[in-house]
Amino acid sequence: MDVDTDVLIVGAGGAGLAAALEATVNGARVLVVDAASEAGGTARTAGGGTFVAGSPLQARLGIDDSPDLALEDWLRWGGDSVDVEWARRYVEGSVPDLYDWLATLGVDWYDVHIQEGNRVPRWHEPRGGGLAVTTALEQAARAEPLIAWSLDTRVTDLVMEAGRVTGIVAEGPNGLVELRAGAVLLASGGFCNSLDMLRQNAGGSLPVDARILLGGGYGARGEGHSLLARVGAQFVNLDVVWMYPYATPDYLDEASARGLVCRGLKGEIWVNQQGVRFHNENLRGGATGTPALLRQSPPTCWTIVDARIADGYSVAHPRYRLGRAPYRDRLQQLLDGSPYVARGHTIDDLARAAGLDAGALRETVAGHNRLLALGAEQDPDFGRDLRGLEPLTEPPFYAIQFFPITRKNLGGVRTDLATRVLDQEDRPIPGLYAAGEVAGMAGGHVNGRAALEGTMFGPSVFSGRIAGKAMAA
């Protein structure tokens, strides 16, 4: 078979860039194709927090961790549907094959945080967030003469001959082209920016009246899933869409379908439409905060903050930050201009502006402030840790309306441990590989039905490296 390149990679996000670099180690020629005009994909706008077990940074901070301990937490959190072999492979390789490797490319791991479901802090934060990681990957890839690029190019089909994937059909600046390769990797991302695919795959698990905001990458429309389905690939856990409960609609989005993830609101309280708290606000994850929010009637809530907290909040969107550095003027414009943010000089004013029960909200805020004034360390209603929090007393007060937001697909196409795509009979489809979110981060379901934080970004890059090595071999 005549080929245009040895390895053809569809998707220039974290998984695709890592795969491209790894494939060149053994001398393979690589072509990276992406529908976007710039590399980075969803990872470019992500926080970049990465689950790593037993790192040098943990050791310097006195944190005792190991892959065995991490795997125990992972399996406990994800449940029976975790792909145990992929999870074990990841935690064991998270230091040498991810943390150390990215550090050699210039990534600065500068802090470690505790996250839900972990017994020790292991969410490693890169300086500059996901943008810094993808920039480091892209710079290394751009410097590699064996890697060619075809951006602004959308893949429309896979080419199969005698049961083997031998290339792609794509439409780009020069029209429709057919490209041949010895191996094809789909690293095309998830479908969390497609309402149709969300309803098709996860609609049955959501309340009928729930408004769900889109929070995946702009290119995460499931196009790779459609290509894989046409060649008989096997999928698993497509109904498991990881959602966070702390997003407000993007009022600058014409359809208001996209959401903005709000962070840095330490000391906030969440209230439902009845003006009362319903949950421990410290439990903000997809396995804790999101189910609590969806149980409310209607399934939405408002976070109540004062001027002090508002001065320090952030939004995970490039319009409102550069890497991890916030644009404070734009964040204030969001508070002042969004119809989903109410403002008041008093709590009663705030309640009227937000359409909440004024008496209930007044008592909710007053009760919270009383507990803090008395020096209480724990909220008696929901068990929230109150240490270090300050009362809500500085006007103006804000009520930011929250809805669940889709962020990641925890399920995807099934692969073996070499990232080869499997068919309905668990047989590898020759010539076809998958990594990253299209493969549920790694293997199809490395996280099972619940994800510890950092087990999405990290495994996507990790599985990309494995794919690159396997294809070049």
N, C-alpha and C positions, 0 to 999 in steps of 0.2 A: 504494500500500500504506500503510495506517495503521501508524504505528510508535509504540512506547512510549518509545523513545529513539533517538538517532542511532547510537551505538556501544554495543554490549553486550560486556563483557569477562568471560570465565569464568576466574577465578583472580586472587587478590589478592596474588601473590608479587612478586618483583622485576620480572619482565616485565610483569605485569598492571598494577602501579602505575605503572611508567614509561609504558606505553601510555595509561593514563587521563590522566596529566598532559599528554602530548604531544597527545592528541586535542582537549583543551580549548583549545589555542593557537589553533586555527582556529574556535573557537566551537561545537564539537560538544557535544551533551548526552551524558553517559556514565553507564551503569549498570554497576557492578562486582558480580559475583556470585561467592560462594565458599562451599564447604561447611563451612569452618571458622568458628569463632566470632570469630576475630581475623585481621587482615591480616598478611601477611609470608611465608606459605608456607615452603618449604624454605630460602629465602634468609635468613629470620629467624634460623635456628640455624647458618648457615654461618659460616666464618671471614671471608668477605668479600674475600679476596685477589683482586686483579684484575690481569690482564695488560694493561699499558699500555706503549706504545712511544714514547719521546721526550718524556717529561713534564717540566714545570718542576722537579719534585722530583728526577728523575734528573739534570737539569742542575746543580742546586745541589749534588748529591752527587758531581759529576764523572764521571757515568756517560754515556758516549757511546752513544746508541742512536738508531734511526730505524725507521719503518715497514718500509722495505725489508729491513733486517737482521732485524727481527722476523719478517717473512713467510718469509724463508729458513729460520729455525729452525722455524717453525710447519709448513711443508711437509715439511721433513726428518723431523720427529717424527711427523706424522700419516699420512704415506704417500700412496699414490696416490689414496685415496678422499676426500681433503680436498676440500671445495667451495671451490675457489680464489677465486672471485669474492667469496663471502661472507667468506672469511678476509681477503682484501685490503681489502675494505670496512671490516671491523672494525679492523684494525691502523691503517689510515689515519684512522679516526674515533675511535680510542681516547682521544686527548687532548681534542679539542674537544667531541666528542659524549658522552663518558662522564666522564673525569677532571674536566674543567672544569665540566661541567654539574652533576655531583654535588657539586662543591665549592661551587657557588652555592647549593645546597640545604642546605649546612652540613656536608657530609662532610669530615672532616679526614684527608687523606692524609699519614701521618707517617713511613712507612718503606718501603724497597724491599729485597727479598730476591732472592738467586739461587735458581733452582729447576732441577731436572733438564731437560736439553735446551736450555737457554738459554745463549748465549755471554756475556750480560751480565745483571745483576739487573734484572728488570722486573715482579716480582710485588709490586704495590703494596698496602700494608696500610692499611685505614681504621681510625682509632681507634674502638674499640668493636665492631669486627667487622661481620658481616652484620646484626646487630641494629641497629647504628647507621645503616647504609645504609637498611634497610627502614623504620626509624623516620623518617628524614628524608624518604623518599618518601611515606610515609603521612601525615605531618604536612602536607606540601605538598598532597597530594590532598584531605585532610579540609578544608583551607582553601578549596578550589575549589568555588564554588557550583554549577558545572555537573556535578559528579560526585555521583551518588547511590549508595547502598550496599544490598546485600542479602546479608548474611552468614547463616550457618547455613542455606544454601540449596544443595541438590544438583541439578545439571543432569542430567536423565535422557534427554534426546533433543534433537536439532537439528530445527528445522522447515524443510522444503524446499518450495518452490513453483516449478513450471516450471523446475527445475534450479538454482534459486538458494536459498541459505540465507537465511531471512528472520527467524529467531528461535530461541528455545529453549523447551523444556518443563522446568520445574524444580519441585522440591518443597521447601518451606520452612516457616516457622512458621505460615503461613496456608494450608497445604495445597498442592495442585497448581495451578500457574499456567502460562500460556503468555505469553511476552513477545516482542514484535516489535521489530526494529531494522534500521536501514539496513545495518549491518555487524556481524558477530560475530567476536570474537577468542577463540580457545582458547589460554589461557596456564595450562594445568591441571597442568603438571609432568610428571614421568616415572612409571615404574612400579617404582622400586627399593624400595618397601615392599609388594610383592606377590610372594610365592613362586610363585604359579601363573603369573604372567606372566614371571617370571624363568626358570622351567623351560621354559615354552613357547617363549621367544625365544632364550635364551642357554644352555639346559641342555646342548646338544650340545658346547659348548666347555669344559665343566668336568669334572674327574675325578668318577667316579661316587660316590666316597666322600667328596667334599669337603663340609664343612659351611660354608655361606655365610650370613653374618649380614646382616640388613636394616639399611641405613643411609640410605635416602632419607628425604625428609620424610614425616611421618605420613600426609599426604594423597596421597602419590605411589603410587597404586594402579592407574594406567593407565586411569582412567575416560574421560579425554579421548581416549586412543587408540581406545577402543571406539566413542565417538561419531564420530570421524573415519572409522573403518573402515566404518561403516554408510552413509556418503555417498560411498564410493568413493575416498577419499583414497589417495595413494601414500606408502609408507613406505620408508625406507632404513636399513640398518645397525642394525636393532633387536636384533641379537645382540651388539652392542658395549656391554657394561655395564662401566663404569669402577669398579674395585674397589681398595681399599687393603688392605695386609697387616697393619695394626697396630691391630686392634680386638679387644676382649674381649667376651664375651656380657654383656648387661645382666641381671644376676641378679635384678633387681627386676621384670623383664618376665616375666609368668607363663609364657609359652611359651619364654622365653630365645631368641626369634627375632631380637630387635633387638640391635644391637651398639653398643659405646661406643668411639669413636676416641680413642686415647691418644697424647698429644703431649708434647713437652718432656722426652724421655728421653735427652738427650745423654749419651753414654758407655755406653749399654746394649750388651749383646751378645745376639744371637738364637741359640738352639739348637733343634735338632729333638728328637724324642722319644729319639733315641740320645744326646743330651747334647752334641752337637758343633755348631759353627758351620757355616753353609752358604752365607753370602751377605755382601756388603758392606752393613752396616746403614745406611750413608749413602744408599744407593739405595733409597728407600722408596716410590717411585711405583707407579702402576698398570701401567706398562710394564716395570718392573724388579723391585721387591720382590714384587709379587703373583705373577708367574710362578714366581719362585724358591720362594716358599712352597708353591704348588700342586704343585711337583715333589717335595716331601717325602713320606715314607711313615710315618705318615699325613699328610695335608696340613694341618698345624698347626705352630705353634712356640711357644716361650716366650721372652719378653724377660727377661733377668737384670739386675737393678738392685740397688744397695745403698741404704742409708738416705738418703745424700746426694742421689742422683738422685731417689728417691721423694719427697723433700721439695719438688721443683720441678716434678713432672709435672702435666699438665692433661688434662681430658677434654672433648671437643667435644659437650657436651649441656647444655641449660639447667638441669638438676638440679645440675650441678657447676660452673657458671660463670654470671655475669651479663655478657653481652657477651664481653669477653676477661678479666674479673676472676674468678679461681678461688675457689671455696668450699673452703678447705683442709680443714675438718673433714669435709665430705662426701667429699672425695677420700680421706681416711684411712679413712673408713668403708667405702669400696669395697675398699681394700686389705685391710682386716681381715675384711670380711664376705662377699666373693665366693668361691664355691667354685672359681672359675677363677683365683684368685690364691693361690699357696703362699708360705709364709714360713718362714725358718729363721735361727737364730743363727749357724750355720756353713753352708758350701756343701754339706756332706754332709747336714745336716739339711734344707736346702732341696731337695736332690735327692730325698730320701725323701718329703717332703711333696708334691712335684710328680709323683712317679712316674717320675723320670728316672734314667738310669744314673749312680750316684754317682761312680764312678771317672772316667768320661768327662767329666762336668760339672766335677769338681774340676780335672782337667788343662786343660780348656778355659778356665776362669776363671784358673787359674795362668799359663797360656801368654799370655793377654791381658795380665795384670798384669806379666809379665816383659818383654814388648815395651815397655810404657810405662815401666818402671823403667830400661830400657836407652836410653831416649830415641828409640826408633824413630819415624819419621815416617809410615811406611806399613806396613799389614798385609801380610805376604808372601803370604798365602793368597788373599785376595780384593781386595787393592788399596785397602782402606779408609784414608782419611786419619786418622791417629792424633793429629795435632797438636792440643793443647789438651784432650785427654781425660785423665781421672784414673783410677787403678786402682780396681777394685771391692773395697773393703776395709772399709767401715763397716757393721756389722750394725745392724739385721736386714737380711737379703737377701730379695728378692722375686723370684718367677717368675710373670709375668703371661702367661696363655695367649692367643695370638693366632690369629684366623681371618680369612679374607678378608671384607671388608664391602663391600656394594654402596653406591655413592654417587651416580652419575650415569648417565644414558642418553646415550651419545654419538651415537646415531641417533634418528630420529624421523620425523615427517611432513615430506614434501618441500614446500618453498615456493619461490616466486620471490624476487627481490631486494626486492619490495615486501611480503613475508611473506604473499602470497596462497597459499592451499593448492592444491596441484596434484593432478589426478586421475591415473589410470593412463596416460593419453596425454599427460602433461605440460601439460595445460590447466588454467588457474585455475578453481576452483569459485567461481562468483560469490557475493559476500557473505561469504566465509569466509576467515579469516586465522588464523595460528598463530605464536607466538613463545615463547621460553624452552625449557625442557627437553622439552616435548612435541614440539618441532621440532628436537631435537638441539642445543639452545641457539640455533641460527640456521640457517635454510635446510634443515634435515634432517640435515646431516652436516658442519658447519663445521670440526670437529676431525679428521675422518677416523676412523681406528681407534686413535688414541692422542692424549691431550690434554696439552698443556703446562699447568702449574698456573696458575690464574687465567683460563683460557679457557673456563670454564663459567659462573662467576658474571658476569663481564664481558659476554660475548656475550648472555646471557639478558636483562640489563637493556637492552643496546644494541638487540637485536632488538625488544624491547617498544617502545622509542622510535620505531623505524622503523614498526612496525605502527600505533601511534597516529596518526602523521602520515599514513600511507597511508589509513587508514580515514576520517579527518576530511576528507581531500581528495576 
